[in-house]
Amino acid sequence: MIDAVYAIPPAFVVWLAALLALFAGRRAGIVAGITAYVLALAWTLTAPTGTHGSWTFLEFVIVPVAIDPAARVTGLAFTAFGTVAIGYLAVTGGDRRHVVAALGYAGAAIWAVFAGDWLGLLVGWELMALASTILVWLHGGDAVRVGFRYALVHAIGGAILAAGLALHVVAQGGGTDALHYGDGVSSGLPALAVGIGVGINAAIIGVHVWLPDTYASPHVGVSVVLSAYTTKLAVYAAYRAFPEGNLVLAYVGGVMAIVGAGYALAQKDARRLLAYHIQAQVGYILAGIGIGSSLGIAGAFAHLFNNVLFKGLLFMVAGLIVLRAGTGRLQNGGRLGLHAPVATGIFLVAAASITAVPGTNGFVSKGMVLDAALEGGHAPLRWLLLVGAVGTIVSFWKFGYYAIRRGEETRLRDATAGQALTMLPVAVACIAIGLAYGLLFDLLPAAAEWSTEPYSQRHVLEKVALFGAGTIVFLAGRPLFERFDGGTDIDAIRDPLVFSALERAATATEAVFGTLAAAERVTRRRTIETVSAPDEAIARTLPDDIGEQYRERASGVAGSLGVAPNVWYRYLALICCLVVALTVGVVVE
């Protein structure tokens, strides 16, 4: 009986709560959702390591549940944060539709994490794309346009991922175990396609603009929910695709850490700033996975877990600013401060965590990834990550400067009791993990194969140096940062090129088909004329004088037979068709 329970994916409990919300209403859905997340969390903590159950689909043996440290840590992040995310959605005005879509979205992510093969992950991947698009659309207005773009990007990413997996199955000989994770995807074209498909959802450089556009558009509670799942599932899938590491992936992550932090510096909208920092922090995770060592992978999953917490918390604070001031623009959003101690305190904890202040969870997990780069001899990668860390520090000096001091004179009302109840547990967890990190370490992959001392003298001094550099950069560059307002991202160049190329391709295609259609019309007309009047067709091919003689001769012959040539040939063509039809019928019979 116990084994049977663990063979049932916990996503079903979350989806059941979504159905209850759909038919029983918002309040019942919220209670059911929180209960479902708690049950899923307990399931995740207690499920034995290994695979549970098996299904058969199209002759493939599918494993619905597979537990290993990577799946358990990611599942813990998804289920634990889900309990507070659905609560925050409720206390910030999310309606029944938001609750239903959010539970469906989170359930798909949980399903994908615990699936034991690529087919199960792909199903969850596509369900996530559908549910998250609906979540964005529910806000209406500009979010509808943004949602269409989001849906298009993720449809392309899902199609490329599916194509890569199909190529992987072919490369593996098409056996029933071809879709199981094993040692990752086959090298060559399958790895490239899977890497691109995963990279689109991970918001790698060049395909990342969907992230700030989408996460800054919908209901503030939806932004909190979105921040926890899509990009985190993408890096989880990257680990499944490249479990032994991939240096290209690592250096892509290093560049993302810098670019994400750099573009965050140019933002004055709180949620856009935070969305770019999702890209930067995902860069750290990809770097750890790409390094491929035991410490690198452990650090990546530790940072995945921690990032879900502190980034979700930051989006909660940004949501309060939007709700109180009616805008997410930091310079127009009023001020936090001593009159809003809960919101201000929570912001400081979250900002300290993402900038890796000692005593927070971010300090521990970022240090692990940096150590993995050092131990692996990847000095250039480590410098990329350090520069990204300085950029993160500078951008959150900027966030705090505007949110606490530089904003308009209007004082923002503090968090309500319900809002504080959803945020405080996350803030406490950020500090608790930063101090009692051993509990998290025991859950990480290959826990017996690596070791680290987060609070060594080197780690602390390095962090002091990074904060010193970040503070100097902020103070020196503050007049320049105040002039930035969004900046120009790659879509300003990419989209016109893409649309121009598509327009030219469509024009060329139209011209080709137009030419073919014209040729077909001419050929059809001449064929009909030839069949209807073969004598005239032959006469036109002859010189004029000979053609006239031929016409006279043909007319005379036709008169002696008593049947006009065009009628005679029509009868002949009809007889030939009947003979062919009878012959085909006899052969088929």
C-alpha positions in Angstrom: 0.0 0.0 0.0 2.8 2.4 0.9 4.7 1.6 -2.4 1.5 2.3 -4.3 1.2 5.8 -2.7 4.7 6.7 -3.9 3.9 5.5 -7.4 1.2 8.2 -7.7 2.9 11.5 -8.8 2.1 14.3 -6.3 1.1 16.5 -9.2 -2.3 14.8 -9.1 -3.0 16.2 -5.7 -2.3 19.7 -6.9 -4.4 19.2 -10.0 -7.2 17.9 -7.9 -7.1 21.1 -5.9 -7.2 23.1 -9.2 -10.4 21.2 -10.2 -11.9 22.0 -6.8 -11.1 25.6 -7.2 -12.7 25.5 -10.7 -16.0 24.1 -9.5 -16.2 25.0 -5.8 -14.9 28.5 -5.9 -11.9 30.6 -4.9 -11.9 30.2 -1.2 -12.3 26.4 -1.3 -9.6 26.3 -4.0 -7.1 28.3 -1.9 -7.6 26.0 1.1 -7.4 22.9 -1.2 -4.3 24.3 -2.9 -2.4 25.0 0.3 -3.4 21.5 1.6 -2.3 19.9 -1.7 1.1 21.6 -1.5 1.6 20.5 2.1 0.8 16.9 1.1 3.1 17.1 -1.9 5.8 18.5 0.4 5.4 15.6 2.8 5.4 13.1 -0.1 8.6 14.7 -1.4 10.4 14.4 1.9 9.4 10.8 2.6 9.4 9.2 -0.8 12.1 6.5 -1.1 14.9 7.0 -3.5 14.4 5.1 -6.7 11.7 4.6 -9.4 8.1 3.8 -8.6 5.5 2.4 -10.9 5.6 2.1 -14.7 3.2 2.9 -17.6 3.3 1.8 -21.2 2.7 4.4 -23.9 3.3 3.7 -27.6 5.4 0.7 -26.6 7.6 2.9 -24.5 7.9 2.0 -20.8 7.3 5.3 -18.9 8.3 5.8 -15.3 5.9 8.2 -13.6 7.9 8.7 -10.5 11.7 8.7 -10.0 13.4 10.0 -6.9 17.0 11.0 -6.7 18.6 14.0 -4.8 18.3 16.3 -7.8 14.5 15.6 -8.2 14.0 15.7 -4.4 15.7 19.1 -3.9 13.9 20.7 -6.9 10.6 19.1 -5.8 11.1 20.5 -2.3 11.6 24.0 -3.7 8.5 23.7 -5.9 6.2 22.4 -3.2 7.4 24.4 -0.2 7.3 27.7 -2.1 4.0 26.8 -3.6 2.3 26.9 -0.2 3.2 30.6 0.3 2.9 31.6 -3.4 -0.8 30.5 -3.6 -1.4 32.3 -0.3 0.2 35.5 -1.6 -1.9 35.2 -4.7 -5.0 35.0 -2.5 -4.1 38.0 -0.3 -3.2 40.2 -3.2 -6.5 39.9 -5.0 -6.1 36.9 -7.3 -9.5 35.5 -8.3 -10.7 32.0 -8.9 -9.3 31.8 -12.4 -5.8 32.8 -11.2 -5.9 30.1 -8.5 -7.0 27.4 -11.0 -4.3 28.3 -13.6 -1.6 28.7 -10.9 -2.3 25.3 -9.5 -2.4 23.8 -12.9 0.9 25.4 -13.8 2.6 24.4 -10.5 1.2 20.9 -10.8 2.7 20.5 -14.3 6.1 21.6 -13.0 5.9 19.1 -10.1 4.9 16.4 -12.6 7.9 17.1 -14.8 10.4 17.1 -11.9 9.4 13.7 -10.7 8.9 12.1 -14.1 11.5 9.3 -14.7 12.0 9.9 -18.4 12.1 12.5 -21.1 8.6 11.8 -22.3 7.1 12.5 -18.9 9.1 15.7 -18.6 8.1 16.9 -22.0 4.4 16.4 -21.1 4.8 18.6 -18.0 6.9 21.1 -20.0 4.1 21.7 -22.5 1.4 21.8 -19.8 3.4 24.4 -18.0 3.6 26.5 -21.2 -0.2 26.3 -21.6 -1.1 27.1 -18.0 1.5 29.9 -17.6 0.2 31.6 -20.8 -3.3 31.5 -19.5 -2.0 33.0 -16.2 -0.6 35.9 -18.1 -3.6 36.4 -20.3 -6.0 36.6 -17.4 -4.6 40.1 -16.5 -5.9 41.5 -19.8 -4.6 44.7 -21.5 -1.0 44.7 -22.6 -0.5 41.3 -20.9 -2.5 39.7 -23.7 0.0 40.8 -26.3 2.9 39.8 -24.1 1.2 36.4 -23.5 1.0 35.7 -27.2 4.7 36.4 -27.6 5.4 34.2 -24.5 3.3 31.4 -26.0 5.0 31.6 -29.3 8.5 31.5 -27.8 7.7 28.5 -25.6 6.0 26.7 -28.5 9.1 27.1 -30.5 11.3 25.9 -27.5 9.0 22.9 -26.9 9.1 21.9 -30.6 12.9 22.1 -30.7 13.2 20.1 -27.5 10.8 17.4 -28.8 12.8 17.3 -32.1 16.0 16.9 -30.1 14.5 14.1 -28.1 13.3 12.3 -31.2 16.8 12.5 -32.7 18.1 11.1 -29.4 15.8 8.2 -29.6 16.9 7.5 -33.2 20.6 7.7 -32.1 19.9 5.3 -29.3 18.4 2.7 -31.7 14.8 3.4 -30.8 14.7 1.0 -27.8 12.2 1.1 -25.0 14.8 2.6 -22.7 15.8 5.4 -25.1 13.7 8.0 -23.4 15.1 7.2 -19.9 17.5 9.8 -18.6 20.6 7.6 -18.3 23.8 9.3 -19.2 22.2 12.3 -20.9 21.2 13.0 -24.5 23.3 11.7 -27.4 26.1 14.0 -28.6 25.9 15.9 -31.8 22.6 17.2 -33.3 20.4 15.7 -30.5 22.4 17.5 -27.8 22.4 20.8 -29.8 18.6 20.7 -30.3 17.9 19.7 -26.7 20.3 22.4 -25.4 18.5 25.1 -27.5 15.0 23.9 -26.4 16.0 23.9 -22.8 17.9 27.2 -23.2 14.9 29.0 -24.5 13.0 28.3 -21.2 16.1 29.1 -19.2 16.3 32.5 -20.9 19.8 32.2 -22.2 21.3 35.1 -24.1 19.5 35.9 -27.3 16.2 34.3 -26.4 15.7 35.9 -23.0 13.6 39.0 -23.6 10.4 37.0 -23.0 11.4 36.9 -19.3 11.3 40.6 -18.3 8.4 41.3 -20.7 6.2 38.6 -19.2 7.0 38.7 -15.5 6.4 42.5 -15.3 3.0 42.3 -17.0 0.5 40.2 -15.1 -1.1 40.3 -11.7 1.5 40.7 -9.0 0.6 37.4 -7.5 1.1 35.7 -10.8 4.6 37.2 -11.1 5.4 35.5 -7.8 4.1 32.2 -9.1 5.9 32.5 -12.4 9.2 33.3 -10.8 9.4 29.9 -9.1 8.9 27.3 -11.9 9.7 27.8 -15.6 13.4 28.8 -15.6 14.0 26.4 -12.6 12.6 23.4 -14.5 14.7 24.4 -17.5 18.0 24.2 -15.5 16.7 20.9 -14.0 16.2 19.6 -17.5 19.7 20.9 -18.4 21.1 18.6 -15.7 19.2 15.6 -17.1 20.5 16.4 -20.6 24.1 16.9 -19.4 24.6 15.1 -16.1 28.4 14.9 -16.7 28.7 18.7 -17.4 29.2 20.8 -20.5 31.7 23.7 -20.5 29.7 25.5 -23.3 26.7 25.5 -20.9 28.9 26.7 -18.0 30.3 29.7 -19.9 26.8 30.5 -21.3 25.8 30.7 -17.6 28.7 32.9 -16.8 27.8 35.4 -19.5 24.2 35.3 -18.3 25.3 36.3 -14.8 26.8 39.5 -16.2 24.2 40.4 -18.9 21.3 39.8 -16.5 22.8 41.9 -13.8 23.8 44.6 -16.3 20.4 44.9 -17.8 18.9 44.9 -14.3 20.9 48.1 -13.6 19.1 49.8 -16.5 15.6 49.1 -15.1 13.4 51.4 -13.1 10.5 49.0 -13.1 10.8 46.8 -10.0 9.5 43.6 -11.6 11.6 44.0 -14.8 14.7 44.5 -12.7 13.9 41.3 -10.8 13.2 39.4 -14.0 16.6 40.2 -15.4 18.1 39.0 -12.1 16.3 35.7 -12.7 18.5 35.4 -15.8 21.6 36.3 -13.8 20.9 33.8 -11.0 20.0 31.0 -13.5 23.4 31.8 -15.0 25.0 30.7 -11.7 23.0 27.5 -11.7 23.9 26.6 -15.3 27.5 27.3 -14.6 27.5 24.8 -11.7 25.8 22.2 -13.9 28.1 22.9 -16.8 31.2 22.4 -14.6 30.0 18.9 -14.0 31.9 18.2 -10.8 30.2 16.9 -7.7 30.6 20.3 -6.0 29.4 22.2 -9.0 26.2 20.1 -9.4 25.5 20.3 -5.6 26.1 24.1 -5.7 23.8 24.4 -8.7 20.9 22.7 -7.0 21.5 24.4 -3.7 21.3 27.7 -5.6 18.2 26.6 -7.4 16.5 25.9 -4.1 17.7 29.2 -2.6 16.9 31.2 -5.7 13.2 30.1 -5.6 13.0 31.5 -2.1 14.8 34.8 -2.2 13.6 35.7 -5.8 10.0 34.8 -4.9 10.4 37.0 -1.8 11.7 39.9 -3.9 8.7 39.6 -6.3 6.4 39.7 -3.2 7.9 43.0 -2.1 7.7 44.4 -5.7 4.1 43.3 -5.7 3.4 45.3 -2.6 4.9 48.4 -4.2 2.7 47.9 -7.3 -0.4 47.4 -5.1 0.2 50.4 -2.9 1.5 52.9 -5.4 -0.3 51.7 -8.5 3.0 51.5 -10.4 6.0 49.3 -10.4 8.4 52.2 -11.3 10.7 52.6 -8.3 11.1 56.4 -8.7 7.3 56.9 -8.7 6.3 54.1 -6.2 6.6 55.9 -2.9 8.9 55.0 -0.1 9.4 52.1 2.1 11.0 52.8 5.5 10.4 52.7 9.2 6.7 53.3 8.8 6.6 50.0 6.8 8.9 47.8 9.0 7.7 44.5 7.8 8.0 45.2 4.1 11.3 47.0 4.5 12.7 44.2 6.7 11.7 41.5 4.3 13.2 43.4 1.4 16.5 43.7 3.2 16.6 40.0 4.0 15.8 39.1 0.3 18.3 41.7 -1.1 20.9 40.3 1.3 20.2 36.8 0.2 20.5 37.5 -3.6 23.7 39.5 -3.1 25.1 36.8 -0.9 25.6 38.6 2.4 27.2 36.2 4.9 24.4 34.6 7.1 22.0 34.2 4.2 21.3 31.2 1.9 22.6 33.0 -1.2 26.0 33.4 0.4 26.3 29.6 0.9 25.2 28.4 -2.5 27.0 31.1 -4.6 30.1 30.2 -2.7 29.7 26.6 -3.7 29.5 27.4 -7.4 32.5 29.7 -7.2 34.5 27.1 -5.4 33.6 24.5 -8.1 34.9 26.8 -10.7 38.1 27.3 -8.7 38.7 23.6 -8.1 38.0 22.8 -11.7 40.6 25.2 -13.0 38.0 27.4 -14.8 39.4 30.8 -13.8 37.8 32.8 -16.7 34.4 31.3 -15.7 35.0 32.3 -12.1 35.8 35.8 -13.1 32.6 36.0 -15.1 30.6 34.9 -12.1 32.4 37.4 -9.8 31.7 40.3 -12.2 28.1 39.2 -12.2 28.1 39.2 -8.4 29.3 42.8 -8.4 26.6 43.8 -10.8 24.0 42.1 -8.6 25.2 44.1 -5.6 25.1 47.4 -7.5 21.6 46.8 -8.9 20.2 46.1 -5.4 21.9 49.1 -4.0 19.9 50.9 -6.7 16.7 49.0 -5.9 17.1 49.9 -2.2 18.1 53.5 -2.9 14.9 54.1 -4.9 12.5 51.9 -2.7 13.7 53.3 0.6 15.0 56.7 0.0 14.8 58.1 -3.5 11.1 57.3 -4.3 8.3 59.9 -4.1 7.5 61.4 -0.8 4.4 59.2 -0.4 4.8 56.7 2.3 3.7 53.2 1.4 1.4 51.3 3.7 2.9 48.3 5.3 2.1 44.7 4.4 -1.2 43.4 5.8 -1.3 40.6 8.3 -2.1 38.1 5.5 0.6 39.4 3.3 3.1 39.3 6.1 2.1 35.7 6.9 3.0 34.6 3.4 6.3 36.5 3.3 7.8 36.0 6.8 8.3 32.2 6.5 10.3 32.7 3.4 12.5 35.4 4.9 13.1 33.2 8.0 14.0 30.3 5.7 16.6 32.4 3.8 18.4 33.2 7.1 17.9 29.7 8.6 19.5 28.0 5.6 22.3 30.5 5.6 23.2 29.6 9.2 22.1 25.9 9.4 23.2 24.9 5.9 23.9 21.4 6.8 20.3 20.4 6.5 20.3 21.4 2.9 23.7 19.9 2.2 22.4 16.5 3.3 19.8 16.6 0.5 22.1 17.6 -2.3 23.4 15.3 -5.1 26.5 13.2 -4.3 26.6 14.6 -0.7 29.4 12.2 0.2 31.7 13.2 -2.7 32.3 16.9 -1.9 32.9 19.2 1.0 33.0 22.9 1.5 33.4 25.4 4.3 31.1 28.3 3.5 32.3 30.6 6.3 36.1 30.2 5.7 38.2 33.3 5.9 38.6 33.3 2.1 34.9 33.2 1.5 34.2 36.1 3.9 37.0 38.3 2.7 36.1 37.7 -0.9 32.5 38.8 -0.2 33.8 41.9 1.6 35.8 42.8 -1.4 32.9 42.2 -3.7 30.6 44.5 -1.6 33.3 47.1 -1.5 33.6 47.1 -5.3 29.9 47.1 -5.7 29.4 50.0 -3.4 32.1 52.1 -5.1 30.6 51.3 -8.5 27.1 52.4 -7.3 28.3 55.6 -5.7 30.3 56.5 -8.8 27.8 55.5 -11.3 24.6 56.6 -9.6 24.1 59.8 -11.8 24.4 57.5 -14.8 22.1 54.8 -13.5 19.4 57.4 -12.9 19.4 58.2 -16.6 18.8 54.6 -17.6 15.2 53.6 -18.1 15.0 50.1 -19.5 17.8 50.3 -22.1 17.8 48.6 -25.5 17.7 44.8 -25.4 18.5 42.4 -28.2 14.9 42.3 -29.4 15.4 45.8 -30.8 17.7 44.3 -33.3 16.6 40.7 -33.4 12.9 41.3 -34.0 13.2 43.6 -37.0 15.7 41.2 -38.6 13.4 38.2 -37.9 10.3 40.0 -39.2 12.1 41.4 -42.2 13.6 38.0 -43.1 10.1 36.4 -42.7 8.5 39.1 -44.8 11.1 38.7 -47.6 10.8 34.9 -47.4 7.0 35.3 -47.7 7.4 37.6 -50.6 9.8 35.3 -52.4 7.5 32.3 -51.7 4.6 34.2 -53.1 6.5 35.1 -56.2 7.6 31.5 -56.7 4.1 30.1 -56.3 2.7 32.9 -58.5 5.2 31.9 -61.3 4.3 28.2 -60.9 0.6 29.0 -61.0 1.0 31.1 -64.2 3.0 28.3 -65.8 0.3 25.8 -64.8 -2.4 27.9 -66.3 -0.6 28.2 -69.6 0.2 24.5 -69.7 -3.4 23.6 -68.8 -4.8 25.9 -71.5 -2.4 24.5 -74.2 -3.1 20.9 -73.2 -6.9 21.5 -73.5 -6.4 23.2 -76.8 -4.3 20.4 -78.1 -6.7 17.7 -77.0 -9.7 19.6 -78.3 -8.2 20.6 -81.6 -5.1 18.6 -82.4 -5.0 19.5 -86.1 -5.0 23.2 -85.2 -2.3 22.6 -82.6 -0.1 20.9 -85.2 -0.8 23.6 -87.7 0.4 26.3 -85.3 3.8 24.5 -85.0 4.4 24.5 -88.7 5.5 27.4 -90.9 2.6 29.6 -92.0 2.4 28.4 -95.6 2.7 24.7 -94.7 0.3 25.2 -91.8 -2.4 26.6 -94.1 -1.9 23.6 -96.5 -2.1 21.2 -93.5 -5.4 22.8 -92.4 -6.9 22.5 -95.9 -5.8 18.9 -96.1 -7.1 18.0 -92.6 -10.4 19.7 -93.4 -10.8 17.6 -96.6 -10.0 14.4 -94.8 -12.4 15.2 -92.1 -15.1 15.9 -94.7 -14.6 12.6 -96.4 -14.9 10.7 -93.1 -18.0 12.7 -92.2 -16.8 13.3 -88.6 -15.1 16.6 -87.5 -11.5 16.0 -86.3 -12.1 17.5 -82.8 -15.1 15.3 -82.2 -13.2 12.2 -83.6 -10.3 12.8 -81.1 -12.7 13.3 -78.2 -14.3 10.0 -78.9 -10.8 8.4 -79.1 -9.7 10.0 -75.8 -12.9 8.7 -74.1 -12.3 5.2 -75.4 -8.7 5.2 -74.1 -9.8 6.4 -70.7 -12.4 3.6 -70.6 -9.7 1.0 -71.6 -7.3 2.2 -68.9 -10.0 2.2 -66.2 -11.1 -1.4 -67.1 -7.4 -2.5 -67.1 -6.8 -1.0 -63.7 -10.0 -2.5 -62.3 -9.0 -6.0 -63.5 -5.5 -5.7 -62.1 -6.7 -4.5 -58.7 -9.4 -7.2 -58.6 
